[in-house]
Amino acid sequence: MDIQRRNNVTVTGNPQGPTVVLAHGFGCDQNMWRLTVPALAEDYRVVLFDYVGSGRSDLSAFCETRYASLAGYAQDVVDVCDTLDLRGAVFVGHSVSAMIGVLAAQIAPDRIGALVMVAPSPRYIDDEGYRGGFSSQDIEELLDSLESNYLGWAAAMAPVIMGNAERPELGEELTNSFCATDPAMARVFARTTFLSDTRQDLKKVSVPTLVLDCTQDVIAPREVGAFVHQAIPGSTLITLDTTGHCPHMSAPEATNQAITGFLAGLR
C-alpha cells in the first residue's frame, strides 16, 4: 500500500535537519499546523500527515475495526515513520494525538525519540481520584448528539472547543474542519477518542517529553495536564497563557516558542 498517498504525507522544511512529525487531533487535518510549520522549517525537517478518515487521506483505506481503538491510529503513525525510515523523530501530537504518539513510541521506540503533547488527555471521563473534565453521562450525551446530527454538533461544539469567543473566525475554521470530515468516520474517531483510557501507558514513556496545557481548556482542564506531567518521568510542563483547546491556532507564537525551546534542548 502507498502509505504516503493513504495518509496524504507532506515533507517540508530543512532536509538536513532533525525530523519533527506534526499530528492533528480529532476532526482536524494537517492544515491546522500551518502556523507552526514556518517556525520549524528553517532548522527541521517537518513531516505532516492525515489520519485515515481525515483531511485528504485515502478514505477507501478506512476500516472501522482498526480505528475503533487508538492503536489503529498509532499504527498509522508507525506506518508513516517506517515509510520515511525515520529514526529518533520528535512527535508533536495535538489533543488525542498526544496519546496516539505515546502508543506509537511503544510500538516503534527506534522511530520516535521525543514527544511534545499539546493539550493532551489520557482519559476524558472523571474517575475516582482523577478529573478528566466530563462525567460518563456528559460523554454519552456528546456522542449521542454527534451521532444523530454530526453537522449540527460540529457547528455547536467547535466554537466551544476552540474558545476565544472574541475571535469567531477561529471557531469558524474549526467548524469547517469538522464539517469537512466524513460523518461516519468522524463518529468512529470520536467514540474512540472520548471513551479512551491510556493513563497506564504514560508510565511507560521513556523519552524526553514536553507537556503543553492552557490556562482554560474545556476539553482538557489543567488538572489533566498536571496528571500527565506527574505520570511521565522527567517530563516538562508548560502552561500556555491562552484559552481553548487549540493553542497552536489561537496562540501560535507562545506555542511555537515552547516547542522550539524544547527542540533546542534536544540538539
N, C-alpha and C positions, 0 to 999 in steps of 0.2 A: 504494500500500500504506500502511496505517496503521502508521507506524513506532512511534508511542507504544504501540500495543497489541502490535505484534510484539515489541518489546523491553521491554515492561512498564515504561515510563518513569515515574518519580516525580520531581516537582519540589517541593522544600520549602525552608524557611529564609526568608531576607530577600530579597524580590523586587527590592529596590533595590540589593542588594549585588553584588559581583563573583561570577561563576559558578565553582563548583567541581564537576567531574564525578568521581564515585567509581565505579571499575570493579573488579569482583570477579575472582578468579582461577579456575583450573580446579576444577570440582566444587562451586563455591560459587554464591551469588547475592547480590543487593544487601542482603539482610538481614545479611550479615556486616559491614556498615558501621554497624550500629545504635549502636555505642558511639562512633563518630566523628561522626555527624551532629549530636548535641547540642552538640559543641564548635565547630561551624561555623555552626549555624543562625541565630544572632543577627546575625552580620555578613555572611554569604554566602548566595547563592542556591545551593542544593545539588541537583544532578541525579544520580539513581541510575537504573540500568537493568540488565536481564539480557541477556546474550548469547543469541542464538537457540540453543536446546538446553538452556538453563539456567533454573533458577528458574521463574517464571511467564510466561516468554516464550511466544510462539505457536509451538509445536513443529511445526506444519504448514509453517512457513516454513523449516525446516531443509533444507539442501542439502549433501550430503556433499562434492561437488566444491568448493563455495565455502569450506567450513570445513575443508578439507584443508590450508589454508595460513593463516598468521597474517594475511595480507592480507584474508581474508574477515571475520575478527573486527574488524580495523581499519576495514573498510567499515561494520560495524555502528556503530562509534563515530562515524564521519563522518556516517552517516545520521541518528543521534540529534542531533548538533550542527547539521546542516542543518535538520532539522525544527524545532528550537527557535531557529534562527538565532543560535547562539552566536558570539561574537566574543572572541577572546583568552581563552578559558576556561582554568582550571588543571585539568589532567587528573591525577588521582591513581589510579595503577594498582597493584594488588597482584599480585605474582608474574609470571606470563606477561603479565598486563595491562599491566605496566610497559613491556614491549617492544611490545605492541599499540599503546600510546599513542605510542611513538616512530614507528611506521609511520603512524599516523593523522595525526600532526603533519606528516609529509612529504606526505601526500595532500592535506590541507586546512590549510596553515600559518596561514591567517587565523582559523581556528576555535580553535586551541589555542595559548595564549600562554606556557605554562609547564608543566613536568612534575614530578610527585612520584612516585618509583619506590620502592615498598615491597617489599623482598626480591626484587629483580629478578634475572633470569639470562638473558643473551643466548644461552647455549649450556650445556646440562646435561652434555654428554659431554666428557670430557677431550680435549685436543688438544695438539699439540706446543707447549710454552711457555704452555699455558693449562690451568688446573684448573677444570673445571666441577663436579666432585664425583662423577661417575659414569663408569664405563667403558662402551664400546659394549655389552658383554655384560650389564652391570648394567641398562641401559635396555631391551634386548631382553627380558630376563627379566621386568622390571617390566611391560612392555607385554603379554607373553605371559600373565602371571598376571592382569592386568587384563582381558584379552580373553576368557580362559577362564572366569573366575569373578569378575565385577565386584564383586558384593556382598561376597564373601569378601575380595577385595583391599581394598575400601574399609574394611572392619572392621579389617583388619590394619594398613593403611598410615596411615589418618587420625590415629590417636594418635601415630604416629612423626613424621609431618609437623608436627603441632601442637606436639610436645614437651610440656614441663610435666606430666610423669607424675604429679606430686603434686596436680594439678588435673584429675582424669579427666573432669570434666564438659566441659572444653574439647575433648578428643579425641572425646567422645561427640557433641558438637554438630557437629563436622566430619564425623564418620562419618555422621550423619543427613543432612547436606547432600549428601555424596557419594551416599548411597543413594537420595536423592530425585531424582537426575539420571537421565534416561533412559540405560540402559546403552549402547545403540547409539550415541547421540550423544556420550556420555562417552568411548567408545573413540576416536572421531574426534578429539575435542578433546585427549585425552591424547597420541595419536600426533603430532598437530600440534605440541603443546607440547614434548614431550620430545625430538623429533627436530629442533627448530628451531635455526637458527644465524643470529642477527641481529647479530653482532658488528660487521660493517661498517657497519650502519645507525647505530650510536652516534656515529660521527664526523660524521654529518650533522645531529646535533641542534644547533640554534642558539638555543634558548630557555632561559631560566633553569631549572635542573634541580636538584632535591634527591634524593639517593640515600639511602635508609634500609636498613641491613642490621642483623643481630642478632649478638650475640656467639657464639651457637651456632645453626646452622641446617643441618639435614641435606640440605635441597634446594638451598640457595644459600649455600655457605660464604663466609666473609669475604673470601677471595681474589677471589670473583666481584664482591662489592660494590666492592672496590678497583679491579678491572679496569674496571667500568662507570664509576666516578668518573674514572679516568685517561683513559678513552676519550672522555668528553664534555667538551668545552672549557668551563671556567668553572663546572663543576658543584660542588655542595656534598655532602659525605659525612658522615652522622651514623650512628654505630654505636650502636644501642639496647642497653642492658644487660638483655637478655632472651634467652630460648631459644625455639626453634621458628621456624616459617616464617610465622606469622600474628600479628605483633606488635600489629596493630590489635584483635585479640581477646584476646591474652594479656597485653599491656601497653598498654592503650588510653591511659592518661594520658601516658606518655612519648611514644607515637606521636603523639597529638594535639598535644602541646606542640611537637614537632618540626615538624609540618605547619603549625600556626597561626603559629609563629615565621617560617617560610619565607614564608607568605602575607603576613604583616605587612610583610615586607621588600619585597614587590612593589608595595605600595599607594603 
